[in-house]
Amino acid sequence: MKEIIEEIKAYVPFTEEEAADKKLFLDKLQFQEHLLTRENTDYHFSSSAWVVNPTYDKVLMVYHNIYQSYSWTGGHADGCGDLLQVAKKELEEETGLKEYRLLHEGLFAFDILPVHDHYKKGQFIKEHYHINTTYLFMAPEDQALQVKEDENSDVKWIDVTAIDQAVAEEEMRPYYHKMIEKALLLKKQP
């Protein structure tokens, strides 16, 4: 957990909301127990992959069965303190992607995301928050993709200009727009 805290301390927020989330985590949340597991039913870590194609004009997304919307890949830490590894594992499991590379060292985004109450595998899950770390990857588009049927019903590359049409969860659109903008700024750097 110490390494995660250090990574979050080193992260330079991209937005005011990220700055507020970082402050909340460092001032209060880091002191809670069981943040790496779902034993903490109010806040726990998740990790996501933001995957761009080589021209940065498409992102790889999955159609999430619970939320009936396209979304990034990702999942719960479930006890794993290596959140980059969690993001990679979820990316591979949810898309079948085999060839990809990390584009940005360290965190690409840090957000505390609300999760509405829902049912998963017949069990009620109360509203809670994901302390979410995001990592930036690049992958070629010509790879075979595979659906993880118990979670998703589609995997595809989505043009960044079509994000709002693909993402039914309106509250997630600003996060995706932020990552598109940030990735494009990184692309421009030498």
C-alpha positions as CSV (number, residue, x, y, z in Angstrom):
1,M,0.0,0.0,0.0
2,K,2.9,2.3,0.7
3,E,4.0,2.2,-3.0
4,I,0.5,3.2,-4.1
5,I,0.4,6.1,-1.7
6,E,3.8,7.3,-3.0
7,E,2.6,7.0,-6.6
8,I,-0.5,9.1,-5.8
9,K,1.7,11.6,-3.9
10,A,3.9,12.0,-7.0
11,Y,1.0,12.3,-9.4
12,V,0.4,15.7,-10.9
13,P,-3.3,16.3,-11.2
14,F,-4.6,17.2,-14.7
15,T,-7.9,18.8,-13.5
16,E,-9.2,20.5,-10.4
17,E,-11.3,17.5,-9.8
18,E,-8.3,15.2,-9.8
19,A,-6.6,17.7,-7.4
20,A,-9.6,17.5,-5.0
21,D,-9.6,13.7,-5.3
22,K,-5.9,13.5,-4.5
23,K,-6.3,15.7,-1.5
24,L,-9.3,13.7,-0.2
25,F,-7.3,10.5,-0.6
26,L,-4.1,11.8,1.1
27,D,-5.9,13.7,3.8
28,K,-8.5,11.1,4.8
29,L,-9.0,7.9,2.7
30,Q,-5.5,6.5,2.9
31,F,-6.1,5.9,6.6
32,Q,-9.1,3.6,6.1
33,E,-8.7,-0.1,6.3
34,H,-9.1,-2.7,3.5
35,L,-8.8,-0.3,0.6
36,L,-7.3,-3.0,-1.6
37,T,-10.3,-5.3,-1.1
38,R,-14.0,-5.0,-1.2
39,E,-14.1,-5.6,2.5
40,N,-14.2,-1.8,2.6
41,T,-17.7,-1.4,1.2
42,D,-17.5,2.4,0.9
43,Y,-14.1,3.0,-0.8
44,H,-11.8,0.5,-2.5
45,F,-9.1,0.5,-5.2
46,S,-9.8,-0.3,-8.8
47,S,-7.5,0.2,-11.8
48,S,-8.2,0.9,-15.5
49,A,-6.5,0.9,-18.8
50,W,-6.9,3.7,-21.3
51,V,-5.8,2.2,-24.6
52,V,-5.2,4.3,-27.7
53,N,-4.3,3.3,-31.2
54,P,-1.0,4.4,-32.8
55,T,-2.6,7.5,-34.3
56,Y,-4.4,8.4,-31.0
57,D,-7.8,8.8,-32.8
58,K,-9.4,5.7,-31.4
59,V,-9.7,4.1,-28.0
60,L,-10.4,0.4,-27.1
61,M,-13.6,0.0,-25.2
62,V,-15.8,-2.8,-24.0
63,Y,-19.6,-2.8,-23.8
64,H,-20.3,-3.2,-20.0
65,N,-23.3,-5.5,-19.4
66,I,-24.2,-4.0,-16.0
67,Y,-24.1,-0.3,-17.2
68,Q,-25.3,-1.0,-20.7
69,S,-22.6,1.4,-22.0
70,Y,-19.1,1.3,-23.6
71,S,-16.4,1.8,-21.1
72,W,-12.7,1.5,-20.5
73,T,-11.4,-1.8,-19.2
74,G,-10.6,-2.2,-15.5
75,G,-11.5,-3.9,-12.3
76,H,-11.0,-4.2,-8.6
77,A,-7.6,-4.6,-7.0
78,D,-8.9,-7.6,-5.0
79,G,-5.9,-7.5,-2.7
80,C,-3.2,-6.8,-5.3
81,G,-1.0,-3.9,-4.5
82,D,0.4,-3.6,-8.0
83,L,-2.3,-1.5,-9.7
84,L,-0.5,-1.4,-13.0
85,Q,-0.6,-5.2,-13.0
86,V,-4.3,-5.1,-12.2
87,A,-4.9,-2.7,-15.2
88,K,-3.0,-5.1,-17.5
89,K,-4.7,-8.2,-16.2
90,E,-8.2,-6.6,-16.7
91,L,-7.2,-5.3,-20.2
92,E,-6.1,-8.8,-21.3
93,E,-9.1,-10.6,-19.7
94,E,-11.7,-8.2,-21.1
95,T,-10.4,-7.7,-24.6
96,G,-8.2,-10.7,-25.5
97,L,-5.5,-8.1,-26.4
98,K,-2.0,-9.6,-26.5
99,E,0.2,-6.9,-28.0
100,Y,0.2,-3.5,-26.2
101,R,2.7,-1.3,-24.5
102,L,2.7,1.2,-21.6
103,L,2.9,4.7,-23.1
104,H,3.3,6.8,-19.9
105,E,5.3,5.9,-16.8
106,G,3.2,6.0,-13.6
107,L,-0.4,7.1,-13.2
108,F,-2.1,8.6,-16.2
109,A,-5.2,9.6,-14.3
110,F,-6.4,9.4,-10.7
111,D,-10.1,9.7,-9.8
112,I,-12.5,8.8,-7.1
113,L,-15.4,7.5,-9.0
114,P,-19.0,7.0,-7.8
115,V,-20.5,3.5,-8.4
116,H,-24.3,3.5,-8.2
117,D,-26.0,0.6,-6.5
118,H,-26.6,-2.4,-8.8
119,Y,-26.9,-6.1,-8.9
120,K,-24.0,-8.3,-9.9
121,K,-24.5,-12.0,-10.3
122,G,-27.8,-11.7,-8.4
123,Q,-26.2,-10.0,-5.4
124,F,-27.1,-6.4,-4.5
125,I,-24.1,-4.1,-4.4
126,K,-24.6,-0.8,-2.5
127,E,-23.5,2.6,-3.8
128,H,-19.8,3.1,-3.1
129,Y,-16.6,4.7,-4.6
130,H,-13.7,3.4,-6.6
131,I,-10.3,4.9,-5.9
132,N,-9.3,4.5,-9.5
133,T,-5.9,4.6,-11.0
134,T,-5.6,4.7,-14.8
135,Y,-2.6,3.7,-17.0
136,L,-2.1,4.7,-20.6
137,F,-1.4,2.0,-23.2
138,M,-1.0,1.9,-27.0
139,A,-2.0,-1.1,-29.1
140,P,-2.3,-1.9,-32.8
141,E,-5.8,-2.1,-34.1
142,D,-5.2,-5.3,-36.2
143,Q,-5.4,-7.7,-33.3
144,A,-8.2,-10.2,-32.7
145,L,-10.4,-9.1,-29.9
146,Q,-12.4,-11.3,-27.6
147,V,-15.4,-10.6,-25.4
148,K,-15.4,-11.6,-21.7
149,E,-19.0,-12.8,-21.8
150,D,-19.7,-12.7,-18.0
151,E,-18.9,-9.0,-18.0
152,N,-19.1,-7.6,-21.5
153,S,-20.9,-8.1,-24.8
154,D,-18.7,-6.2,-27.2
155,V,-15.1,-5.1,-27.6
156,K,-14.2,-2.5,-30.3
157,W,-12.1,0.5,-31.2
158,I,-14.1,3.7,-30.9
159,D,-13.3,6.9,-32.7
160,V,-12.6,9.6,-30.1
161,T,-15.1,11.9,-31.8
162,A,-17.8,9.3,-31.2
163,I,-17.3,8.8,-27.5
164,D,-20.4,10.6,-26.4
165,Q,-22.5,8.4,-28.7
166,A,-21.0,5.2,-27.5
167,V,-21.0,6.0,-23.7
168,A,-24.5,5.9,-22.3
169,E,-23.2,6.7,-18.8
170,E,-23.2,10.5,-19.0
171,E,-21.3,10.9,-15.8
172,M,-18.3,9.0,-17.2
173,R,-18.0,11.2,-20.4
174,P,-16.0,13.9,-18.7
175,Y,-13.4,11.4,-17.5
176,Y,-13.1,10.0,-21.0
177,H,-12.8,13.4,-22.5
178,K,-10.1,14.3,-20.0
179,M,-8.1,11.2,-21.0
180,I,-8.5,11.9,-24.7
181,E,-7.2,15.4,-24.2
182,K,-4.4,14.3,-22.0
183,A,-3.3,11.6,-24.4
184,L,-3.3,14.0,-27.3
185,L,-1.1,16.5,-25.3
186,L,1.4,13.6,-24.6
187,K,1.4,12.8,-28.3
188,K,2.6,16.3,-29.1
189,Q,5.5,16.1,-26.7
190,P,8.8,15.2,-28.2
